[in-house]
Amino acid sequence: MKGLTQLELNRRFRDLGRNLVILTADAKVGLPPLNPAGIGWMELITHTLEEFRLTYGPYPAGFTGEVHREERFPEFAGELAKQAASALAARGLRSRDVFLKFGEPEHMTALLEEGRLRVREASYYSKRDHNGAVRDDELALGVSLYLTRDTICRAIQRRSHHL
């Protein structure tokens, strides 16, 4: 992450934070279980926090308002979340045992009743009016290079050995 700009690092922290936070069965905000997947998310956010420290100094240095202003976190503990948790619990299901598909009611009805799944073109999801959970630019490839003098010298030395 050494070559990331402050905005890119902010976005990574925000995106990881969204993936790290879960809604528990009793409609409370929590962290994932300490299984390999949960630990993986925690490692990623720890690395990101360490990059903030290395680049900008001790917390809260480096954190700008953009981290949370650009897009708010969903309201995990609102009334809708409580209803969802109750619906799962009433069926004896745990959130980690189900797959949820969100969409317009007519599309969800077609999926449930007829098995028809609506698929949109990749460019549809890059629209600016989508929220962060939907917005995704599958047609773009972000590349960030961070080259130090030592990295370049080693590459030149390896190349000269092969000639």
C-alpha positions as CSV (number, residue, x, y, z in Angstrom):
1,M,0.0,0.0,0.0
2,K,3.1,2.2,0.1
3,G,2.3,3.8,-3.2
4,L,-1.4,4.6,-2.5
5,T,-2.5,8.2,-2.3
6,Q,-4.2,9.4,0.8
7,L,-7.6,9.2,-1.0
8,E,-6.9,5.6,-2.1
9,L,-5.8,4.7,1.4
10,N,-8.9,6.3,2.9
11,R,-11.1,4.4,0.4
12,R,-9.4,1.1,1.3
13,F,-9.9,1.7,5.0
14,R,-13.6,2.6,4.4
15,D,-14.2,-0.5,2.1
16,L,-12.5,-2.8,4.6
17,G,-14.5,-1.4,7.5
18,R,-17.7,-2.0,5.6
19,N,-16.7,-5.6,5.1
20,L,-15.5,-6.1,8.6
21,V,-18.7,-5.0,10.3
22,I,-21.5,-7.5,10.5
23,L,-25.1,-7.5,11.9
24,T,-25.5,-10.1,14.6
25,A,-28.5,-12.4,14.9
26,D,-29.9,-10.0,17.6
27,A,-29.6,-7.0,15.2
28,K,-26.5,-5.6,16.9
29,V,-23.4,-4.4,15.1
30,G,-20.5,-6.8,15.6
31,L,-17.3,-8.2,14.2
32,P,-17.0,-11.4,12.2
33,P,-16.3,-14.7,14.0
34,L,-12.6,-15.5,14.6
35,N,-12.5,-18.1,11.8
36,P,-10.1,-17.9,8.8
37,A,-12.4,-15.5,6.8
38,G,-13.0,-13.2,9.8
39,I,-9.3,-13.1,10.7
40,G,-8.4,-12.4,7.0
41,W,-10.6,-9.2,7.1
42,M,-9.0,-8.2,10.4
43,E,-5.5,-8.7,9.0
44,L,-6.3,-6.5,6.0
45,I,-7.6,-3.6,8.1
46,T,-4.7,-3.9,10.5
47,H,-2.3,-3.6,7.5
48,T,-4.2,-0.6,6.3
49,L,-4.0,1.1,9.8
50,E,-0.3,0.3,9.9
51,E,0.2,2.0,6.5
52,F,-1.6,5.1,7.9
53,R,0.8,5.1,10.8
54,L,3.9,4.6,8.7
55,T,2.9,7.3,6.2
56,Y,1.3,9.9,8.4
57,G,2.2,9.2,12.0
58,P,0.2,8.1,15.0
59,Y,-3.6,8.0,14.9
60,P,-5.5,10.1,13.9
61,A,-2.9,11.5,11.6
62,G,-3.7,10.8,8.0
63,F,-7.4,10.2,8.5
64,T,-9.3,12.9,6.8
65,G,-13.1,13.6,7.0
66,E,-13.3,12.0,3.5
67,V,-12.9,8.6,5.1
68,H,-16.5,8.8,6.4
69,R,-18.0,11.7,4.6
70,E,-17.8,10.4,1.0
71,E,-20.3,7.6,1.8
72,R,-21.9,6.9,5.1
73,F,-21.9,3.4,6.6
74,P,-25.3,1.7,6.3
75,E,-27.6,1.9,9.3
76,F,-26.9,-1.6,10.6
77,A,-29.0,-1.3,13.8
78,G,-32.1,0.4,12.3
79,E,-35.6,-0.9,12.1
80,L,-35.1,-2.7,8.8
81,A,-32.1,-4.5,10.2
82,K,-34.1,-5.7,13.2
83,Q,-36.8,-7.0,10.9
84,A,-34.3,-8.9,8.8
85,A,-32.7,-10.4,11.9
86,S,-36.1,-11.4,13.2
87,A,-37.1,-13.0,9.9
88,L,-33.9,-15.1,9.9
89,A,-34.3,-16.1,13.5
90,A,-37.9,-17.1,13.0
91,R,-36.8,-19.6,10.3
92,G,-34.0,-20.9,12.5
93,L,-31.3,-19.5,10.2
94,R,-28.1,-17.8,11.0
95,S,-26.8,-14.9,8.8
96,R,-23.7,-16.8,7.8
97,D,-25.9,-19.7,6.6
98,V,-27.9,-17.8,4.0
99,F,-27.3,-15.9,0.8
100,L,-29.3,-12.7,0.4
101,K,-30.1,-11.2,-3.0
102,F,-31.4,-7.6,-3.0
103,G,-33.3,-6.0,-5.9
104,E,-36.5,-4.4,-7.1
105,P,-39.6,-6.3,-6.0
106,E,-40.6,-7.3,-9.6
107,H,-37.1,-8.8,-10.2
108,M,-37.1,-10.6,-6.9
109,T,-40.6,-12.0,-7.6
110,A,-39.4,-13.3,-11.0
111,L,-36.4,-14.9,-9.4
112,L,-38.5,-16.6,-6.6
113,E,-41.5,-17.7,-8.7
114,E,-40.0,-18.3,-12.2
115,G,-36.3,-18.8,-11.5
116,R,-35.4,-15.8,-13.7
117,L,-32.4,-13.9,-12.6
118,R,-31.8,-10.4,-13.9
119,V,-28.3,-9.7,-14.9
120,R,-27.1,-6.2,-15.9
121,E,-24.2,-5.1,-18.1
122,A,-21.1,-4.2,-16.1
123,S,-21.2,-0.5,-17.1
124,Y,-24.6,-0.2,-15.3
125,Y,-22.9,-0.5,-11.9
126,S,-20.4,2.3,-12.5
127,K,-23.1,5.0,-12.4
128,R,-22.3,7.8,-9.9
129,D,-25.9,7.8,-8.5
130,H,-25.4,4.3,-7.1
131,N,-24.4,4.0,-3.5
132,G,-21.1,2.4,-2.5
133,A,-22.6,-1.0,-2.0
134,V,-23.8,-1.1,-5.6
135,R,-21.3,1.1,-7.4
136,D,-18.4,-0.8,-9.0
137,D,-16.5,-0.2,-12.2
138,E,-15.7,-3.7,-13.6
139,L,-14.4,-2.1,-16.8
140,A,-11.6,-0.2,-15.2
141,L,-8.3,-1.5,-13.8
142,G,-6.7,0.6,-11.1
143,V,-2.9,0.3,-11.1
144,S,-0.6,1.8,-8.6
145,L,3.2,1.4,-8.9
146,Y,5.6,2.3,-6.2
147,L,9.2,2.1,-7.3
148,T,12.1,2.9,-5.0
149,R,15.7,3.5,-6.2
150,D,16.6,0.1,-4.7
151,T,13.8,-1.7,-6.6
152,I,14.9,-0.2,-9.9
153,C,18.6,-1.0,-9.2
154,R,17.9,-4.6,-8.4
155,A,15.8,-4.9,-11.6
156,I,18.6,-3.5,-13.7
157,Q,21.1,-5.8,-12.0
158,R,18.9,-8.9,-12.7
159,R,18.5,-7.8,-16.3
160,S,22.2,-7.3,-16.8
161,H,22.9,-10.8,-15.4
162,H,20.6,-12.3,-18.1
163,L,22.3,-10.6,-21.0
